[in-house]
């Protein structure tokens, strides 16, 4: 009788759940990780799949277009593009896609991502890459970081634990840069990218990823909003060399696997003012270009 009761208690006892971001223990009643505030639903989603997550972080300064890029990227993956096919794992993954596509169809850009980490949207998408002889499947996990949170974490490490932990575990990064800002304020954008690149190197040296393999992460530099910057669209490599020479040298010396892309999500847009004179960019129609290519490259090189 005692043996039966012991067996039942062992069967009924749920397996320990550990945050996919920082490995902290979690309970079934937790909505967020108490250490880094990663949503419990993303941890459960990955745990139910039983596969190692493939973290590809989308990073960059504020207003680089990370939210729009991620949302439209997921939308394109669902439809299949460039030998990539994605299936969202969990309803929460569709939230970002719905937010971005709905806003663009209404001819507006979505609101800025809030700084509070518990309000960030995450996505978990099972992506199949059929470009090789054998199809490759990865569990693509990415958070929509707020640009201000990234900047604050660079200045005061530890302010946003989710940022540091995810960067430790990321096999690749899509580093988004606003092409107009790079063209008009190249030195500032160049130095921010240098700071971010240095932070990535430092965090990965501290993390477990360096213990399991001797590889630096793959870095895809993506110049966004290229529909408004002909130079970035025409030749992103030359554009980076002319406007971000410090970071280009840094990548060549520290990230052997790096590539440069340009991307846009709309075919055309315009700056309009409201009744009080406030300016806002308005998208005319969705016409993604160069959105899927950076992810495809990152998967193949990480």
C-alpha positions in Angstrom: 0.0 0.0 0.0 2.8 2.3 0.9 4.6 1.5 -2.3 1.5 2.3 -4.3 1.1 5.6 -2.6 4.7 6.4 -3.2 4.3 5.5 -6.9 1.2 7.7 -7.2 3.0 10.7 -5.6 5.9 10.3 -8.0 3.6 10.2 -11.0 1.4 13.1 -9.9 4.4 15.3 -9.0 5.0 17.7 -11.9 8.4 17.9 -13.4 10.4 20.9 -12.4 10.1 23.8 -14.8 13.1 26.0 -15.4 13.0 29.4 -17.1 14.4 29.1 -20.7 16.1 32.5 -20.1 17.9 32.2 -16.8 17.2 28.6 -15.6 15.5 29.8 -12.4 12.9 27.3 -11.0 9.3 28.1 -11.7 6.0 26.7 -10.5 2.8 26.0 -12.4 1.2 29.2 -10.9 4.0 31.5 -12.0 3.1 33.9 -14.8 6.6 35.3 -15.1 10.0 34.2 -14.0 10.8 35.8 -10.7 14.4 36.3 -11.6 14.3 37.8 -15.1 10.6 38.4 -15.8 10.5 36.1 -18.9 6.8 35.1 -19.4 6.1 31.5 -18.2 4.1 30.8 -21.3 7.2 31.0 -23.5 9.0 28.6 -21.1 6.1 26.1 -21.2 5.9 26.4 -24.9 9.5 25.4 -25.4 9.3 22.7 -22.7 6.3 21.1 -24.4 8.2 20.9 -27.7 11.1 19.0 -26.0 13.7 20.7 -28.2 16.6 23.0 -27.5 15.5 26.6 -28.3 17.5 28.4 -31.0 17.7 32.0 -29.7 18.1 34.6 -32.4 17.9 38.0 -30.8 16.7 41.1 -32.7 18.6 44.1 -31.1 19.2 47.7 -31.9 18.6 51.2 -30.7 15.2 52.8 -30.1 13.2 53.4 -33.3 15.2 51.0 -35.4 12.0 49.2 -36.3 12.5 46.0 -34.3 8.8 45.5 -33.5 7.7 46.0 -37.1 10.5 43.8 -38.4 9.7 40.9 -36.0 6.0 41.0 -36.6 6.3 41.0 -40.4 9.0 38.4 -40.3 6.7 36.0 -38.4 3.9 36.8 -40.9 6.1 35.9 -43.8 7.3 32.7 -42.1 3.7 31.6 -41.7 3.2 31.9 -45.4 6.6 30.5 -46.3 9.4 32.4 -48.0 12.9 31.8 -49.2 12.8 28.0 -48.3 11.7 28.9 -44.8 8.4 27.9 -43.3 7.3 28.8 -39.8 4.6 27.5 -37.5 3.9 29.7 -34.4 3.9 27.5 -31.2 1.3 29.1 -29.0 -1.3 31.8 -29.3 1.0 34.3 -27.6 3.4 34.2 -30.6 0.6 35.4 -32.9 0.1 38.5 -30.8 3.1 40.4 -32.2 2.2 39.4 -35.7 -1.4 40.6 -35.3 -0.3 43.9 -33.7 2.1 44.7 -36.6 0.0 43.6 -39.5 -3.2 45.2 -38.2 -1.4 48.5 -37.7 0.2 48.5 -41.2 -3.1 47.7 -42.8 -4.6 50.7 -41.1 -1.7 52.8 -42.5 0.1 53.4 -39.3 3.1 52.0 -37.4 2.5 50.1 -34.1 3.2 51.9 -30.8 6.7 51.8 -29.3 7.5 48.7 -27.2 7.2 49.7 -23.5 10.3 49.6 -21.3 8.7 47.2 -18.7 10.0 43.7 -19.4 6.7 42.1 -18.4 5.0 43.9 -21.3 7.3 42.7 -24.0 5.9 40.3 -26.6 7.8 37.0 -27.3 7.5 34.7 -30.2 8.3 30.9 -30.5 8.2 29.7 -34.0 9.1 26.2 -35.3 11.0 27.1 -38.5 11.9 24.6 -41.2 14.7 25.4 -43.6 14.4 23.3 -46.8 17.2 25.0 -48.7 19.8 22.2 -48.1 19.8 18.5 -48.9 18.2 17.8 -45.6 15.5 20.0 -44.1 16.7 21.7 -40.9 14.3 22.5 -38.2 14.9 25.0 -35.4 12.9 26.4 -32.5 13.2 30.1 -33.2 12.7 32.0 -30.0 12.9 35.8 -29.9 11.7 38.6 -27.6 10.7 42.1 -28.8 13.2 44.1 -26.6 12.5 47.8 -26.1 15.3 49.9 -27.6 15.5 52.0 -24.4 15.8 48.9 -22.3 18.8 47.7 -24.4 20.4 51.1 -24.1 19.9 51.2 -20.3 21.3 47.7 -20.0 24.4 48.7 -21.9 24.9 51.7 -19.5 24.0 49.8 -16.3 24.4 46.0 -16.8 21.9 44.0 -14.7 19.1 46.6 -15.1 17.2 44.2 -17.4 18.2 40.6 -16.6 16.2 39.2 -19.5 18.3 41.1 -21.9 21.6 39.9 -20.5 20.5 36.2 -20.2 19.0 36.0 -23.7 22.2 37.6 -25.2 24.2 35.0 -23.3 22.3 32.2 -25.0 21.8 33.7 -28.5 23.5 31.8 -31.3 22.9 34.8 -33.7 21.8 38.4 -33.7 19.9 40.6 -36.1 21.3 44.0 -35.3 18.8 46.5 -36.7 20.0 50.1 -37.6 17.7 52.9 -38.9 19.3 53.7 -42.2 18.2 57.3 -42.1 19.7 57.8 -38.6 22.9 56.1 -39.8 23.1 58.3 -42.8 22.4 61.5 -40.9 24.1 60.7 -37.5 26.6 58.1 -38.5 29.1 58.6 -35.6 26.4 58.2 -32.9 24.9 55.0 -34.5 28.4 53.7 -35.1 29.4 54.1 -31.5 26.2 52.6 -30.2 26.7 49.5 -32.3 30.3 49.3 -31.0 29.0 49.4 -27.5 26.4 46.8 -28.2 28.9 44.5 -30.0 31.2 44.8 -27.0 28.4 43.9 -24.6 27.5 40.8 -26.7 31.1 39.6 -26.6 31.3 40.2 -22.8 28.0 38.5 -22.0 28.7 35.4 -24.1 32.1 35.0 -22.5 30.3 34.9 -19.2 27.6 32.6 -20.4 27.4 28.8 -20.9 27.5 29.1 -24.7 31.2 29.4 -24.7 31.6 26.3 -22.6 29.7 24.1 -25.0 31.3 25.3 -28.2 34.1 27.6 -29.3 32.1 29.8 -31.7 31.3 33.4 -31.7 27.7 34.3 -32.6 26.6 35.2 -36.1 25.9 38.9 -36.6 23.6 40.1 -39.3 23.6 43.9 -39.5 20.3 45.0 -41.0 19.7 48.6 -42.3 16.0 49.1 -41.9 13.6 51.6 -43.6 15.7 51.3 -46.7 12.7 52.4 -48.7 13.6 55.9 -47.5 17.4 55.6 -48.0 18.5 54.7 -51.5 22.2 54.4 -50.5 21.4 51.6 -48.0 19.1 49.8 -50.4 21.6 49.9 -53.3 24.7 48.6 -51.5 24.4 47.9 -47.7 28.1 46.9 -47.4 29.4 50.1 -48.9 26.8 52.1 -46.8 28.2 50.5 -43.6 31.8 51.1 -44.6 31.0 54.8 -45.3 28.9 55.5 -42.3 29.8 52.9 -39.6 33.5 52.2 -40.2 34.3 51.6 -36.5 31.7 48.9 -36.2 32.7 47.3 -39.5 36.3 47.0 -38.3 35.0 45.6 -35.0 32.9 42.9 -36.7 35.9 41.9 -38.9 38.1 41.5 -35.8 35.6 40.0 -33.4 32.7 38.3 -35.3 34.1 36.2 -38.1 30.6 35.3 -39.2 28.9 38.5 -40.0 26.9 39.9 -43.0 25.2 43.1 -44.0 21.7 43.5 -45.3 19.1 46.2 -46.0 15.4 45.8 -45.4 12.1 47.6 -45.6 8.5 46.6 -44.7 6.6 49.2 -46.8 6.7 50.1 -50.4 6.4 53.8 -49.7 5.7 56.1 -46.8 5.5 59.9 -46.0 5.9 62.3 -43.2 2.6 63.9 -42.3 1.7 66.5 -39.6 -1.4 66.6 -37.5 -3.5 69.6 -36.4 -0.9 70.7 -33.8 2.1 70.2 -36.1 3.4 66.9 -34.8 5.1 64.8 -37.4 4.6 61.1 -37.9 5.6 58.7 -40.7 2.6 57.0 -42.4 3.0 53.8 -44.4 1.1 53.6 -47.7 1.2 49.9 -48.3 3.0 46.7 -47.1 5.8 45.6 -49.4 8.5 43.7 -47.5 12.0 43.6 -49.0 15.0 42.0 -47.4 13.1 40.9 -44.3 13.5 37.1 -44.6 17.1 37.0 -45.9 18.8 38.0 -42.6 17.0 35.3 -40.7 17.8 32.7 -43.3 21.5 33.6 -43.2 21.4 33.6 -39.4 19.9 30.1 -39.2 22.5 28.7 -41.7 25.4 30.3 -39.9 24.6 29.6 -36.3 
